[in-house]
Amino acid sequence: MTLKEQLRSGELYNDYSEACSAARHKASKLTKLYNNSDDKQERKEILDKLLEKCGEDVHFANDFRCEFGFNITIGNHFFANYDCVILDCAEVMIGNDVLFGPRVGIYCANHATDAVERRNGGCYAKPVTIGDDVWIGAGVHINPGVSIGSNSIIGSGSVVTKNIPANVIAAGNPCRVIRAITEADKTGFMDA
């Protein structure tokens, strides 16, 4: 079984293995190159090497960090503000036209519950899915196994521990739906 298959299996894997260390080192080198470059084309090429799939017009403000990179799929027109962290031990699927505020964290990994297994590197991971046209506010933490539906907004400082449906505003710790997004939320901005 390949490292990617182990990580995506949902079963315990050895977080201290040589394969994990080597993959993390490669991702660290590529994210450093990305964060140190001001050249748009070079940054796109680095993301194409780092990520499983990267759409058009994808931008991370400095300092972007990820654990492996090869489990991240991003659609078109994505922007993440400063200090985005993605621990992609499982698949992270981000749709089109998604915005992240500063210091958004996505965490697919979890450590073993048993202390001896945890001490010896036992980890498991669950995927995270973010739909199209989602806005994630500043300082949001997204836990393993969570899906956020299209067109939704997650308020700043939220800790997302459970799935959030489409077309809602949600916030809090733990994050919960506050209200639906409706036609009344339109301001006429596009009519000008």
N, C-alpha and C positions, 0 to 999 in steps of 0.2 A: 504494500500500500504506500502510495506517495505521501509526502507531508501534507499536501493540499487535501488529499482524500481523508487522511487522519483527522485534520482540523475540521473538515466539513461533516464528519461522521456523527458528531454530537456525543461521541464516547470519550472517555478519559484518554488523554495523550500526555506524553512527557514533555512538559514545557522547558525542561533543562537539556533536551536532546541536542546533539550536534547539528542536526538538520534545522531545528528551530533557531538555534544561535546563528547559523550561517545565513538563513533567510532573513532574520532580523538585521544582521550586519549589512546585507545587500540593500535592504529597504532604507536603512539609516544613511548609507552612502548616497543613494539616489535622492532622498528627501533633502539632504544637505546641499547637493548640487542644485536641486530645484529652488530651494530657498535662497541660494546665493546668486541666482541668475536673474538678470533683468530683461533677458531676451525672450520675447513671446514664443518664437518658434522653438528655441532650445527648451523652454519650459514644457511645451506641448510634447516634444520628443521624449523628455524625461518621464512625463506622466504616461506616455504610451508604453515605455519600458517597465514602469513600476506597477501600473494598475492592470487588472484583468481586461477592462474595457473603459475607454475614456472617450466621451462624445466631443462635440465641437464647443468651443467657447467655455472651457472649464478653467476656473482660476481659484487658487488657494492663496490668500495673503500670507505673508510670513508669520509665524513659523509653523508650517504644516508638518505633522508627524504621523506616521502610521507604523504598524507592527510588521506587516508582511507586504502589503500592497496588492498581491496577486489575488486577493479575495474581494477587491473593491471594483464595482461596476458603477459608472456615473454616466447619466444621459447628457443631453445637450443643454447649454446655457446654465451652468452651475457656478455659484460664487460662494466661497467660504471666507469669512473674515479672519482676523488674526488668531493664531494659536489653536487651530483645529487639530484634534487628536482622534485618530480612528484605530482602534485595536481590532484589526480584521482577522481574528482567528477563525471566524466563520464568514460566510458571504455577507457583504454589505452592498445592497442594491439601492442606488439613489436615482430617482427619475429625472425628467426634464424640468428645466426652469425652477430649480430649487435654490433657496438662499439660506445660508447659515450666518448667524451673528458671530461675534468673537467668542473664542473659548468654548466652542461646541465640542463635546466628546461623545463618541460612539464606542461602546464597549461590548464586544461580542463574547469576551472571555469570562470565565468564572473558574475559581479554584475548587479543588475537591473539598468536600465537607469534612471528611476524616482528616485529622491533624497529621497523621503519619503519611498518608497519601499526598496531602498538600505539601508537606515538608520535602517530599521526594519528587515534586514537580507535577503532580496530578492536576490537570486542567481539562475543562471541556468548554465548548463554545456553541452558541446558537446564533443564527443569522438575524440581521436587522434589515428591514425594508422601508424605504421612504418613497412615497408616491410622487407624482408630478405636481408642480406648482405649490410646493410646501415651503413655508418659511419657519425656520427654527431660530428662536431668539437667542440672545447672548447668554452664555453660561449654562446652556441646557446639557444635561447628561442623559444619554439614551442607553438603557440596559440591554443585556442579551435577550434575543428572541422577540423583540418588539417590532411591530409594523405601524407606520403612520400613514393614514390614508391621504389620497390626493386632495389638494386645495386647502389643507388644514394649516393652522398656525399654532406653534407651541411657544408659549410665553417665556420670557427670560427667567433663568434660574430654575426651570422645571427639572424634575427628575422623572423621566418616562420609564415606568416599570411595567406597563401593560399596553396593549394595542390601543391606538387612537383611531377612530373612524375618519372617513373623508368628510370634508366640508364643515369642519368645526374649529373653534378656538378652544384650546386646552392649556392649562397651566397648573402649577403647584407642585408640592412634594408630599405625596406622590402626585404626578400629573393626572388631572381629570378634566373631562369635558366641561367647559363653562357655558358655551352656547353654540348654536348652529350659525354658520355664515349664510346670510340671506341677501336678497336683492336690495334690501334697505341699506346694506353696507356699501353700495356703490355711491361714489361722490360726484360723478359726472366728469372726472378728470380726463377721460378719453374722448369726451364730446367736444372739448375745446379746440 
